[in-house]
Amino acid sequence: MIRPALLLSMAIAVTAHAQSPVVSDWGHYGGDAFAQRYSPLDEIDRDNVARLEVAWTYRTGEMGEGFARAGKLTFEATPVLAFGNLYLSTPTNIVIALDPATGRERWRHDPQVPRGVHYSEAASRGVTVWEDPEAGQTGPCRRRVFEGTLDARLIALDAETGKPCAGFGEGGSVPLGPAARATGPGEYLVTSPPAMFEHVLIVGSAIGDNRGVELERGIVRGFDARSGALLWTFDPIPDTPGHPTYSAWRPAQAQRTGGGNAWAPITVDPGRGLAFVPTGSASPDFYGGERLGDNAMANSIVALDALTGAVRWYRQLIHHDLWDFDLAAQPTLIDIESATRSIPAVVQATKSGLLFVLDRETGEAVYGITERKVPASRVPGESAWPTQPYPSTPPLVSHSPLTPDDAWGLTFWDRGKCRELIRRYRNEGAYTPPDTAGTILSPSYVGGVNWGGLAHDPASNRIIAVVNHLPMIVTLLPREEFDAQLAAQRDSGEYPHSEFATQRGTPYGMRREPFLSPWGLPCVRPPWGTLVNVDLEGNRIVWQVPLGSTRGYAPSWLPARDFGMPSLGGPIVTAGGLVFVAASMDSQLRAFDIETGKELWKTALPAGGQATPMTYRAGPDHRQFIVLAAGGHGGLGTPRGDYIIAWSLKR
């Protein structure tokens, strides 16, 4: 079903200067309020996409100079179009307004986040725009730009000038950390744009993972968009006996446990007044002996009353998470046509590579969900949940156990090394718990669908997803061994790709690294990253193609191959029959035919394209532009930059 907002967008041929967020070509981080990442624009289509050329380039100037975690900077922003401006944020929260037709800077605001802090993340995926609907509102800040920051502030700017809205909090800023039990600078932050319903601004948080049990609380809050006053607070982990899941937890453990936070974007159904919140793991990620039970409302999609924060329903998609399977993707709202009615649905993709389709009003499964037995933990003190939910939609990744026959390599030698590793580590398929002897997680915490989310084509009711197939290794290290050997292991050179985490308050520290061969490529056969088209009504995968090549990542003596590479970022779909996506490690923007999966066009980027593109019309001729942030990703190690690039058809 084509929604009213899309009909309005198609019916009103307006230039950029007249667009409010409601009728804008791309007025929200996810394209529209429903996060479908779909555009009804069709000037660029299958027949002419090869004629795309760069229309303009803008450079933000943010390359991390003087920033303590410059190596972690990730330019993940998707701009939004409203009020005649293109708005975006840099990884350090500088908000910029551009002329959408020329890329010329109109204003910029630097909130001056402290650059000497070691932030657990260094990303900002974008901003939220709002126009006060109250009659008679005029003057500064009638139209606003909102952003959450690395130093845990919620800021409001005038959309016309970029100046802080003086009546919002203290001089345009509201602090978020103190009420969330913030434990230290840089560990509690906001990386995704807030959600908006009427006058309520809804914000979650990102939390530095795996430091311990008693981390920050993953509260979600609603603020008044005019004054910044707190309207409501929701904590996924029970904090009082009146909490809906209080009886499912041991009260003392619930009080100590942190996390369960919503770091991914939240989606609001404006017609129903529901905010769909994707939550993450309770802390820490890889050991749950201090949070026994299924950890209800963590790793769940929670439907909140957007005005009050009251829980309408929730559905847990990962029980007792031991794999860092946060719900990282933004929920997508679509309609499913049945024989008797149109079902308003929410689609939630997971890192475990599954698609859950739920009734928006009730949380009931539109397509069936069954509980399947999964491997048990062998770690003293741990009690893995015996089953996990599986939807009847087709899985996007393999959940089968790895065997030595699955080893892959460029040569007989490195394939043999990978075969030895598969024999060494535990793997019994998806949801194999972490172990002191080491466990291969497949899918892994970067696997399946990550924060890039989904795109939806309403004409065919198909879902497009960027999917990772990269296994990881996690090893639990007994506390005494971890504390005694941490420095030695870090400095030994034996773990060049590893991360270490203390998990304080538990009997184990943790080490994790990608499952790589001596040549630095994954130990399992490609593809390691794919673009997937799923027909929901037909309950089938229409096509699945490799996304990305090994250019720049394979040994110098091996020609680049389109094996499909790990990716971070998302796709968009247009009425021109195209899927646009960057995301892959090889720094290319590509266009695919939505019907066949054939690659129709690609172009090299000056830096890593770990962001989601967007599209809109602008200028006197209503020209269609494709826009992408290209700035690289510190974690993936892709080339760094500060580019916003727009493409349009060659004239």
C-alpha positions as CSV (number, residue, x, y, z in Angstrom):
1,M,0.0,0.0,0.0
2,I,1.3,3.5,-0.9
3,R,0.9,5.6,2.2
4,P,-0.7,9.1,2.3
5,A,2.7,10.8,3.0
6,L,4.1,9.2,-0.3
7,L,1.0,10.2,-2.2
8,L,1.4,13.8,-1.0
9,S,5.1,13.8,-1.9
10,M,4.3,12.6,-5.4
11,A,1.3,14.9,-5.9
12,I,3.0,18.2,-4.8
13,A,5.7,19.2,-7.3
14,V,7.4,21.7,-5.0
15,T,10.9,23.0,-5.1
16,A,13.2,22.5,-2.1
17,H,12.5,25.9,-0.6
18,A,8.8,24.9,0.1
19,Q,9.4,21.6,1.7
20,S,8.4,20.8,5.3
21,P,9.5,17.5,6.8
22,V,6.0,16.0,6.1
23,V,6.1,16.6,2.3
24,S,9.9,16.6,1.8
25,D,11.5,14.2,-0.6
26,W,13.7,13.1,2.3
27,G,12.6,14.8,5.5
28,H,13.6,12.0,7.9
29,Y,16.8,10.0,8.5
30,G,14.9,6.9,7.1
31,G,13.5,8.9,4.2
32,D,10.0,9.2,5.5
33,A,8.3,8.8,8.9
34,F,8.0,5.1,8.3
35,A,11.7,4.5,7.7
36,Q,11.1,2.9,4.3
37,R,14.1,4.5,2.6
38,Y,12.0,4.7,-0.5
39,S,11.7,7.6,-2.9
40,P,8.9,8.0,-5.5
41,L,11.3,10.0,-7.7
42,D,12.0,8.4,-11.0
43,E,14.0,10.9,-13.1
44,I,17.0,8.6,-12.6
45,D,16.0,5.1,-13.8
46,R,17.4,1.9,-15.2
47,D,17.9,3.4,-18.7
48,N,19.8,6.5,-17.8
49,V,21.6,5.8,-14.5
50,A,24.9,5.2,-16.3
51,R,24.8,9.0,-17.2
52,L,25.1,10.0,-13.5
53,E,27.9,12.5,-12.8
54,V,29.1,14.5,-9.8
55,A,26.9,17.6,-9.5
56,W,28.7,19.1,-6.5
57,T,31.0,18.2,-3.7
58,Y,31.2,19.8,-0.2
59,R,33.9,19.2,2.4
60,T,33.1,19.5,6.0
61,G,36.7,20.1,7.1
62,E,36.3,17.6,10.0
63,M,39.3,15.2,9.8
64,G,39.7,14.7,13.5
65,E,42.5,17.2,14.3
66,G,43.0,17.4,18.0
67,F,40.4,14.7,18.6
68,A,41.5,12.0,21.0
69,R,39.8,9.2,19.1
70,A,40.4,10.4,15.6
71,G,41.1,6.9,14.5
72,K,37.5,5.9,15.5
73,L,35.8,8.7,13.5
74,T,33.0,7.3,11.3
75,F,31.1,9.5,8.9
76,E,27.7,7.7,8.9
77,A,25.4,10.7,8.4
78,T,22.4,10.6,6.1
79,P,21.4,14.2,5.3
80,V,17.7,15.4,5.5
81,L,16.0,17.9,3.3
82,A,13.6,20.5,4.7
83,F,12.9,24.3,4.7
84,G,15.0,24.7,1.6
85,N,18.2,23.3,3.3
86,L,20.1,20.0,3.4
87,Y,21.0,19.3,7.0
88,L,23.7,16.9,8.2
89,S,26.1,16.3,11.1
90,T,29.8,15.4,11.2
91,P,31.1,12.6,13.5
92,T,32.0,15.4,16.0
93,N,28.4,16.8,16.0
94,I,29.0,19.9,13.9
95,V,25.6,20.6,12.3
96,I,25.7,22.0,8.7
97,A,23.1,23.4,6.4
98,L,23.8,23.3,2.7
99,D,22.0,24.6,-0.4
100,P,20.6,21.4,-1.9
101,A,21.1,22.5,-5.5
102,T,24.7,23.6,-5.3
103,G,26.2,22.2,-2.0
104,R,27.1,25.7,-0.9
105,E,27.3,26.1,2.9
106,R,24.6,28.3,4.4
107,W,25.5,27.9,8.1
108,R,27.3,25.6,10.5
109,H,27.1,25.2,14.3
110,D,29.8,23.5,16.3
111,P,28.5,22.4,19.8
112,Q,32.1,22.2,20.9
113,V,32.1,18.6,22.2
114,P,35.3,18.1,24.2
115,R,37.9,16.7,21.8
116,G,40.2,15.3,24.4
117,V,37.7,12.7,25.7
118,H,38.1,9.0,24.6
119,Y,34.5,8.4,23.4
120,S,33.4,4.8,23.0
121,E,32.0,5.8,19.6
122,A,32.8,8.7,17.3
123,A,29.8,8.8,15.0
124,S,26.6,10.9,14.3
125,R,24.1,9.4,11.9
126,G,22.2,12.6,11.4
127,V,19.7,15.2,12.7
128,T,16.0,15.6,13.1
129,V,14.0,18.5,11.8
130,W,10.7,19.9,13.1
131,E,8.3,22.6,12.4
132,D,6.1,23.8,15.3
133,P,2.5,23.1,14.3
134,E,1.0,25.4,16.9
135,A,-1.0,28.2,15.2
136,G,0.6,31.6,15.6
137,Q,4.1,30.4,16.1
138,T,6.5,32.8,14.4
139,G,10.1,34.0,14.7
140,P,13.3,32.2,15.5
141,C,13.1,28.5,16.3
142,R,9.7,28.0,14.8
143,R,11.6,25.5,12.7
144,R,14.2,23.5,14.5
145,V,17.1,21.1,14.0
146,F,17.7,18.6,16.8
147,E,20.8,16.5,17.5
148,G,22.1,14.2,20.2
149,T,25.8,14.6,20.9
150,L,28.9,12.5,21.9
151,D,29.0,14.3,25.2
152,A,25.4,13.3,25.9
153,R,23.5,16.5,25.2
154,L,20.3,17.1,23.3
155,I,20.6,20.4,21.3
156,A,18.1,22.5,19.5
157,L,19.0,24.9,16.7
158,D,17.1,27.4,14.6
159,A,16.7,25.8,11.2
160,E,17.2,29.1,9.4
161,T,20.3,30.4,11.1
162,G,21.9,27.5,13.1
163,K,21.8,29.5,16.3
164,P,20.8,27.6,19.5
165,C,17.2,27.9,20.6
166,A,17.5,29.9,23.8
167,G,14.2,28.6,25.3
168,F,15.2,25.0,25.0
169,G,16.8,23.7,28.2
170,E,19.8,25.8,29.1
171,G,20.7,28.0,26.1
172,G,19.5,25.4,23.6
173,S,20.9,22.3,25.3
174,V,19.7,19.5,27.7
175,P,22.1,17.2,29.5
176,L,21.3,13.5,29.2
177,G,24.0,11.7,31.2
178,P,23.2,12.3,34.9
179,A,19.8,10.6,34.9
180,A,21.2,7.5,33.1
181,R,23.8,6.7,35.8
182,A,26.7,7.8,33.6
183,T,29.9,6.2,34.9
184,G,32.5,8.2,33.1
185,P,33.1,10.7,30.3
186,G,32.7,9.4,26.8
187,E,30.9,6.2,27.7
188,Y,27.3,7.5,27.5
189,L,26.5,9.3,24.2
190,V,24.0,9.7,21.4
191,T,24.8,8.6,17.9
192,S,21.4,8.3,16.1
193,P,19.0,11.2,15.4
194,P,16.1,11.6,17.8
195,A,12.5,10.6,16.8
196,M,9.6,13.0,16.7
197,F,5.9,12.8,17.4
198,E,3.9,15.9,17.5
199,H,5.7,18.0,20.2
200,V,7.6,15.1,21.8
201,L,11.2,14.5,21.0
202,I,12.3,10.9,21.7
203,V,15.9,10.0,22.3
204,G,17.8,6.8,23.2
205,S,21.5,6.4,23.8
206,A,24.7,4.6,22.9
207,I,26.7,3.0,25.7
208,G,30.3,1.8,25.8
209,D,29.9,-2.0,25.8
210,N,31.5,-4.7,27.9
211,R,33.2,-2.6,30.5
212,G,31.2,-4.4,33.3
213,V,27.8,-5.2,34.8
214,E,27.0,-1.9,36.4
215,L,26.9,0.3,33.3
216,E,24.7,3.2,32.3
217,R,20.9,2.5,32.2
218,G,19.5,2.3,28.7
219,I,16.7,4.7,29.3
220,V,14.6,6.2,26.5
221,R,13.2,9.6,27.2
222,G,10.6,12.0,25.7
223,F,11.3,15.7,25.9
224,D,9.1,18.7,25.0
225,A,10.4,20.0,21.6
226,R,9.7,23.6,22.6
227,S,11.1,23.8,26.1
228,G,13.3,20.7,26.5
229,A,11.3,19.7,29.6
230,L,11.4,16.0,30.4
231,L,8.0,14.5,29.7
232,W,8.6,10.8,30.3
233,T,11.2,8.1,30.9
234,F,11.2,4.4,29.9
235,D,13.8,1.9,31.1
236,P,13.8,-1.5,29.3
237,I,15.3,-3.1,32.5
238,P,12.9,-3.1,35.4
239,D,13.6,-0.3,37.9
240,T,10.5,-0.6,40.1
241,P,8.0,-3.3,41.0
242,G,5.5,-1.7,38.6
243,H,7.6,-2.3,35.6
244,P,6.0,-4.7,33.1
245,T,8.9,-7.2,33.3
246,Y,9.7,-6.9,37.0
247,S,8.7,-10.6,37.7
248,A,11.0,-11.9,34.9
249,W,14.1,-10.6,36.6
250,R,15.9,-11.1,39.8
251,P,15.4,-7.7,41.5
252,A,19.0,-7.3,42.7
253,Q,20.4,-8.2,39.3
254,A,18.0,-5.8,37.5
255,Q,19.2,-3.0,39.8
256,R,22.8,-3.6,39.0
257,T,22.5,-4.3,35.3
258,G,22.9,-1.6,32.7
259,G,22.5,-1.4,29.0
260,G,19.4,-2.6,27.1
261,N,19.7,0.7,25.4
262,A,18.3,1.9,22.1
263,W,21.2,3.2,20.1
264,A,19.6,2.6,16.7
265,P,17.1,5.1,15.4
266,I,13.6,4.9,16.8
267,T,10.6,4.9,14.4
268,V,7.3,6.6,15.1
269,D,3.9,5.7,13.6
270,P,2.3,9.2,13.4
271,G,-1.2,7.9,12.9
272,R,-1.1,5.6,15.9
273,G,1.1,7.6,18.2
274,L,3.4,4.6,18.7
275,A,7.2,4.8,19.0
276,F,8.9,1.6,18.0
277,V,12.1,1.2,20.1
278,P,14.8,-1.4,19.1
279,T,16.7,-2.3,22.3
280,G,20.1,-3.8,22.8
281,S,21.8,-6.3,25.1
282,A,21.8,-6.0,28.9
283,S,25.4,-5.6,30.1
284,P,27.8,-7.0,29.5
285,D,27.3,-8.6,26.1
286,F,29.2,-11.9,26.2
287,Y,28.6,-13.2,29.8
288,G,25.2,-13.3,31.4
289,G,25.7,-15.0,34.7
290,E,25.0,-11.7,36.5
291,R,21.7,-11.2,34.6
292,L,20.1,-14.7,34.6
293,G,16.8,-15.3,32.8
294,D,15.7,-14.2,29.3
295,N,16.4,-10.5,30.2
296,A,13.0,-9.4,29.1
297,M,12.8,-6.1,27.1
298,A,16.5,-6.2,26.3
299,N,17.0,-7.2,22.6
300,S,13.3,-6.4,22.0
301,I,11.2,-4.2,19.9
302,V,9.1,-2.2,22.3
303,A,6.0,-0.2,21.2
304,L,5.6,2.8,23.5
305,D,2.9,5.4,23.6
306,A,4.8,8.3,22.1
307,L,3.0,10.9,24.3
308,T,3.4,9.2,27.6
309,G,6.1,6.5,27.3
310,A,3.7,3.8,28.5
311,V,4.5,0.3,27.1
312,R,1.8,-0.9,24.7
313,W,3.5,-4.2,23.8
314,Y,6.9,-5.7,23.4
315,R,8.4,-8.7,21.6
316,Q,11.8,-10.1,22.5
317,L,13.8,-11.3,19.5
318,I,16.9,-12.5,21.2
319,H,16.7,-14.3,24.6
320,H,19.5,-13.7,27.1
321,D,21.9,-12.2,24.6
322,L,25.4,-13.6,24.8
323,W,26.5,-12.5,21.3
324,D,26.2,-8.7,21.1
325,F,23.0,-9.1,19.0
326,D,21.7,-5.6,19.7
327,L,18.7,-4.6,17.5
328,A,20.9,-2.3,15.5
329,A,18.5,-1.7,12.5
330,Q,15.8,1.0,12.6
331,P,12.3,-0.6,12.6
332,T,10.6,-0.2,9.2
333,L,6.8,0.3,9.0
334,I,4.9,-1.2,6.1
335,D,1.5,-2.6,5.2
336,I,1.0,-6.3,4.5
337,E,-2.0,-7.2,2.3
338,S,-3.8,-10.3,3.4
339,A,-6.9,-11.9,1.9
340,T,-9.2,-10.0,4.2
341,R,-7.4,-6.8,5.3
342,S,-4.4,-4.6,5.2
343,I,-2.2,-5.3,8.2
344,P,-0.1,-2.5,9.6
345,A,3.2,-4.1,10.2
346,V,6.7,-3.3,11.6
347,V,9.7,-5.2,10.2
348,Q,12.7,-5.7,12.4
349,A,15.9,-7.0,11.0
350,T,18.5,-8.5,13.3
351,K,22.3,-9.1,13.4
352,S,21.5,-12.8,13.4
353,G,20.2,-12.3,9.9
354,L,16.5,-12.8,10.5
355,L,13.4,-10.7,9.5
356,F,10.6,-10.4,12.1
357,V,7.3,-9.0,10.8
358,L,4.9,-8.0,13.6
359,D,1.5,-6.4,13.8
360,R,2.1,-2.8,14.7
361,E,-1.0,-2.6,16.9
362,T,-0.6,-5.9,18.9
363,G,3.0,-7.2,18.4
364,E,1.6,-10.5,17.2
365,A,3.6,-12.2,14.4
366,V,2.3,-11.5,10.9
367,Y,4.4,-14.5,9.8
368,G,4.8,-17.3,12.3
369,I,7.6,-17.4,15.0
370,T,8.7,-20.7,16.5
371,E,11.2,-21.3,19.4
372,R,14.0,-23.6,18.4
373,K,16.5,-25.3,20.7
374,V,20.0,-23.8,20.6
375,P,23.4,-24.9,22.1
376,A,23.9,-24.7,25.8
377,S,26.7,-22.9,27.6
378,R,29.7,-24.8,29.1
379,V,30.9,-21.9,31.1
380,P,30.5,-22.1,34.9
381,G,28.0,-19.6,36.2
382,E,26.4,-19.0,32.8
383,S,22.9,-20.2,31.9
384,A,22.2,-19.7,28.2
385,W,18.5,-19.6,27.3
386,P,17.6,-23.0,25.8
387,T,15.7,-21.7,22.8
388,Q,15.7,-18.7,20.4
389,P,12.8,-17.3,18.2
390,Y,12.9,-18.1,14.5
391,P,10.5,-16.3,12.1
392,S,9.1,-18.2,9.1
393,T,10.5,-15.6,6.8
394,P,13.7,-16.8,5.0
395,P,17.0,-16.3,6.9
396,L,19.4,-13.9,5.3
397,V,22.5,-15.8,6.6
398,S,23.4,-19.4,7.3
399,H,22.7,-20.7,10.8
400,S,24.4,-24.0,10.2
401,P,27.5,-25.2,12.1
402,L,30.9,-24.5,10.6
403,T,32.9,-27.6,9.7
404,P,36.5,-28.0,8.5
405,D,35.1,-28.5,5.0
406,D,33.8,-24.9,5.2
407,A,37.4,-23.5,5.4
408,W,38.3,-21.2,2.5
409,G,41.6,-19.7,1.4
410,L,43.4,-18.2,-1.5
411,T,45.9,-21.1,-1.4
412,F,46.1,-24.6,-0.1
413,W,48.3,-23.2,2.8
414,D,46.0,-20.6,4.2
415,R,43.0,-22.8,3.6
416,G,44.7,-25.4,5.8
417,K,45.3,-22.8,8.5
418,C,41.6,-21.9,8.5
419,R,40.7,-25.6,8.7
420,E,42.9,-25.8,11.8
421,L,41.1,-22.8,13.4
422,I,37.7,-24.3,12.7
423,R,38.7,-27.5,14.5
424,R,40.2,-25.5,17.4
425,Y,37.2,-23.4,18.3
426,R,33.7,-24.2,19.3
427,N,30.9,-23.7,16.8
428,E,27.6,-25.5,16.8
429,G,25.7,-23.1,14.6
430,A,24.0,-19.9,15.4
431,Y,23.7,-18.9,19.0
432,T,26.7,-21.0,20.2
433,P,27.6,-19.4,23.5
434,P,31.0,-17.9,24.1
435,D,33.5,-20.2,25.7
436,T,36.8,-20.1,27.6
437,A,38.3,-22.2,24.8
438,G,37.1,-19.7,22.2
439,T,33.9,-19.7,20.1
440,I,33.4,-18.9,16.4
441,L,30.3,-16.7,16.3
442,S,28.5,-17.2,12.9
443,P,26.6,-15.0,12.4
444,S,28.5,-12.5,14.5
445,Y,27.9,-9.2,16.1
446,V,28.7,-7.4,12.8
447,G,26.8,-10.1,10.9
448,G,23.3,-10.1,9.5
449,V,21.7,-6.7,9.2
450,N,23.5,-3.9,11.2
451,W,22.6,-0.2,11.6
452,G,22.1,0.3,7.9
453,G,18.6,-1.1,8.2
454,L,16.2,-1.9,5.5
455,A,14.7,-0.3,2.4
456,H,11.1,-1.1,1.3
457,D,9.6,-1.0,-2.2
458,P,5.9,-0.4,-1.7
459,A,5.0,-1.3,-5.3
460,S,6.3,-4.9,-4.9
461,N,6.3,-5.1,-1.1
462,R,9.9,-6.2,-1.2
463,I,12.6,-5.6,1.4
464,I,16.2,-4.7,0.5
465,A,19.0,-5.3,3.0
466,V,22.7,-5.1,3.2
467,V,23.8,-8.3,4.9
468,N,27.2,-9.3,6.5
469,H,28.5,-12.9,6.6
470,L,31.7,-12.3,8.6
471,P,32.3,-14.8,11.5
472,M,34.1,-13.5,14.6
473,I,35.9,-15.3,17.4
474,V,35.1,-14.5,21.1
475,T,37.1,-16.0,24.0
476,L,36.2,-15.6,27.7
477,L,39.3,-15.2,29.8
478,P,39.1,-16.2,33.5
479,R,39.4,-13.1,35.7
480,E,42.9,-13.8,37.2
481,E,44.3,-14.7,33.8
482,F,42.7,-11.7,32.1
483,D,44.0,-9.2,34.7
484,A,47.5,-10.8,34.8
485,Q,48.0,-11.2,31.0
486,L,46.0,-8.3,29.5
487,A,49.0,-6.0,28.9
488,A,51.1,-8.9,27.7
489,Q,48.5,-10.1,25.2
490,R,47.9,-6.6,23.9
491,D,51.6,-6.0,23.4
492,S,52.6,-9.5,22.1
493,G,51.7,-8.9,18.5
494,E,49.8,-12.1,18.4
495,Y,46.4,-10.4,18.4
496,P,46.7,-7.5,15.9
497,H,42.9,-7.4,15.2
498,S,41.7,-8.1,18.7
499,E,39.6,-6.1,21.1
500,F,39.8,-6.7,24.9
501,A,37.1,-5.9,27.4
502,T,37.2,-6.1,31.2
503,Q,33.5,-7.2,31.9
504,R,34.1,-6.1,35.5
505,G,31.8,-7.6,38.0
506,T,31.9,-11.0,36.2
507,P,34.4,-13.9,36.5
508,Y,35.6,-13.3,32.9
509,G,37.3,-10.8,30.7
510,M,36.8,-11.0,27.0
511,R,38.9,-11.0,23.7
512,R,37.3,-10.8,20.3
513,E,38.6,-10.6,16.7
514,P,37.5,-11.3,13.2
515,F,37.9,-14.9,11.9
516,L,40.7,-14.3,9.4
517,S,43.2,-16.3,7.5
518,P,47.0,-15.4,7.5
519,W,46.3,-13.3,4.4
520,G,43.8,-11.2,6.3
521,L,40.7,-12.4,4.5
522,P,37.8,-14.3,6.1
523,C,38.3,-18.0,6.7
524,V,35.0,-18.9,5.2
525,R,34.0,-18.9,1.5
526,P,32.7,-15.7,0.1
527,P,30.5,-13.7,-0.2
528,W,31.2,-11.9,3.0
529,G,28.7,-9.2,2.2
530,T,25.6,-9.3,0.1
531,L,22.7,-7.2,-1.1
532,V,19.5,-9.1,-0.7
533,N,16.0,-8.7,-2.1
534,V,13.2,-10.4,-0.1
535,D,9.6,-10.9,-1.3
536,L,7.6,-10.9,1.9
537,E,4.3,-11.9,0.4
538,G,6.0,-14.7,-1.5
539,N,8.2,-15.6,1.5
540,R,11.2,-16.0,-0.6
541,I,14.6,-14.4,-1.4
542,V,14.2,-13.0,-4.9
543,W,17.9,-12.4,-5.4
544,Q,21.1,-12.1,-3.4
545,V,24.3,-10.6,-5.0
546,P,27.8,-10.0,-3.6
547,L,28.3,-6.4,-2.5
548,G,31.8,-5.1,-2.8
549,S,35.2,-6.2,-4.1
550,T,38.5,-7.1,-2.5
551,R,40.2,-4.0,-4.1
552,G,42.7,-2.8,-1.6
553,Y,42.3,-5.7,0.8
554,A,43.7,-8.8,-1.0
555,P,47.4,-9.6,-1.4
556,S,49.1,-7.5,-4.1
557,W,49.5,-10.5,-6.3
558,L,45.8,-11.3,-6.4
559,P,43.5,-9.3,-8.8
560,A,40.5,-7.7,-7.1
561,R,37.5,-9.9,-7.1
562,D,33.8,-9.1,-6.5
563,F,33.6,-11.5,-3.6
564,G,31.3,-9.4,-1.5
565,M,32.9,-7.6,1.4
566,P,31.8,-6.7,5.0
567,S,29.7,-3.5,4.8
568,L,28.3,-0.9,7.1
569,G,25.6,1.4,5.7
570,G,22.2,0.9,4.2
571,P,20.4,0.9,0.8
572,I,17.7,3.1,-0.6
573,V,15.0,2.2,-3.3
574,T,13.6,4.6,-5.9
575,A,10.6,4.5,-8.2
576,G,13.1,4.4,-11.1
577,G,13.6,0.7,-10.3
578,L,16.9,1.2,-8.6
579,V,18.7,0.3,-5.4
580,F,21.5,2.7,-4.4
581,V,24.0,1.5,-1.9
582,A,27.6,2.2,-0.9
583,A,28.4,0.6,2.5
584,S,31.1,-1.8,1.3
585,M,34.8,-1.6,2.3
586,D,35.9,-1.0,-1.3
587,S,34.7,2.7,-1.4
588,Q,32.2,2.5,-4.2
589,L,28.7,3.8,-4.7
590,R,26.5,1.4,-6.8
591,A,23.1,1.2,-8.4
592,F,21.4,-2.1,-8.9
593,D,18.3,-3.1,-10.8
594,I,15.6,-3.9,-8.2
595,E,14.1,-6.7,-10.3
596,T,17.2,-8.6,-11.2
597,G,20.0,-7.5,-8.9
598,K,22.1,-6.6,-11.8
599,E,24.7,-3.9,-11.1
600,L,23.9,-1.0,-13.5
601,W,26.4,1.6,-12.4
602,K,29.2,2.3,-9.9
603,T,31.6,5.1,-9.1
604,A,34.7,5.3,-7.0
605,L,34.5,7.4,-3.8
606,P,37.3,9.5,-2.4
607,A,36.8,7.9,1.0
608,G,34.9,5.1,2.6
609,G,31.1,5.2,2.0
610,Q,29.9,3.8,5.3
611,A,26.7,5.7,5.2
612,T,23.2,5.5,3.7
613,P,22.5,7.6,0.6
614,M,19.4,9.8,0.1
615,T,17.7,11.5,-2.9
616,Y,15.6,14.6,-3.6
617,R,14.7,17.2,-6.1
618,A,16.1,20.7,-6.1
619,G,16.9,23.7,-8.3
620,P,14.7,25.5,-10.8
621,D,14.4,22.4,-13.0
622,H,13.5,20.0,-10.1
623,R,16.6,18.0,-10.8
624,Q,16.9,14.7,-9.0
625,F,20.1,14.3,-6.9
626,I,21.7,11.3,-5.2
627,V,23.7,12.3,-2.1
628,L,26.1,10.4,0.1
629,A,28.5,11.1,2.9
630,A,31.9,9.7,2.2
631,G,34.3,9.9,5.1
632,G,35.3,6.4,6.0
633,H,34.9,4.2,9.1
634,G,37.5,3.9,11.8
635,G,36.5,0.4,12.9
636,L,36.5,-1.0,9.3
637,G,39.7,0.9,8.4
638,T,38.3,2.4,5.2
639,P,39.9,5.5,3.8
640,R,39.2,8.7,5.7
641,G,37.6,11.8,4.3
642,D,35.1,14.6,4.9
643,Y,33.0,14.6,1.7
644,I,29.4,15.1,0.9
645,I,28.9,14.3,-2.8
646,A,25.8,14.8,-5.0
647,W,25.3,13.1,-8.3
648,S,22.7,14.0,-11.0
649,L,22.1,13.1,-14.6
650,K,24.5,14.6,-17.2
651,R,22.8,17.4,-18.9
